[in-house]
Amino acid sequence: MEIVESIELLQQRMMSARAAGKTIAFVPTMGFLHAGHCSLLEEGRRRGDLLVLSIFVNPTQFGQGEDFEDYPRDLQKDCTLAQEAGVDLIFAPSAVAMYPHGYATEVNVAGITAGLCGASRPSHFRGVCTVVTKLFNIVQPHVAVFGTKDFQQLAVVKRMTRDLNLPIEIIGMPIYREADGLALSSRNVYLDPEQRQQALALSQGITLAQELVKQGQTDAATVIAAVSCHLGAQSQVRSDYVAICHQSTLEPQQQIDGDSVLLVAALVGRTRLIDNGYLMDLS
């Protein structure tokens, strides 16, 4: 496994791989890897001849007062997990390399970024789209693998890739959960034991919604109210949003159908967590 910090060297490696006819699979991350990330790497390993992992805590997707400086980092552990997952190359650039002095270009996707996380983090998706576009241009992957825990992010990346005619297949992988249902997140490390227990309200709320729909409830407002009530019963959980949206457009829905997804964001103590779940099983 090779670790590359230089953009120019990485591009040389990728051009050589493409010239040799290799399929490049790419998993972009901010590091502090956990089992959820490893599931993405396993899918990337399955799909690509060359598996590239990026580790970059992107400053442009953090708003003022957010946790950029405190975001957990452990490159040594990340490298160990990456090697075990079969990663061929880790791209770990510096912020100065990615955003040199005088950098002045941003990528923005309108509409789909306005609500949900975009409402409370107005500059977040502009930073995400900018860095993902740069990473795509540097790595030149055939396939890129993302998790669906960041559901809006995945929808935004798919829209951006389609709108900009980028020749990359975007793969979304299922949420990886702990045994009690908590969605794995690098930010879970911030939670103390009591907060960790109360954070289960997010996944419990999704299960509650799915049960209501299974019983025949299709009114979105009724389901949202039930989930919001469940979150509100926890002393350290403060809801940011509970929404039922179309899974592709993220437009709010009044009636629940096979395209509906429940999206939840909340502060648990001072830690912002997100989760989501489909509301109908059409299999």
Secondary structure as UniProt FT lines:
FT   STRAND          2..4
FT   HELIX           7..19
FT   TURN            20..21
FT   STRAND          24..29
FT   HELIX           35..47
FT   STRAND          50..55
FT   HELIX           59..61
FT   TURN            64..65
FT   TURN            68..70
FT   HELIX           75..84
FT   TURN            85..86
FT   STRAND          89..91
FT   HELIX           95..98
FT   TURN            101..102
FT   TURN            112..113
FT   HELIX           117..120
FT   TURN            122..123
FT   HELIX           124..139
FT   STRAND          143..147
FT   HELIX           151..163
FT   TURN            164..165
FT   STRAND          169..173
FT   TURN            179..180
FT   HELIX           186..190
FT   HELIX           193..198
FT   HELIX           200..214
FT   TURN            215..216
FT   HELIX           220..232
FT   TURN            235..236
FT   STRAND          237..246
FT   TURN            247..249
FT   TURN            258..259
FT   STRAND          260..268
FT   TURN            269..270
FT   STRAND          271..278
//
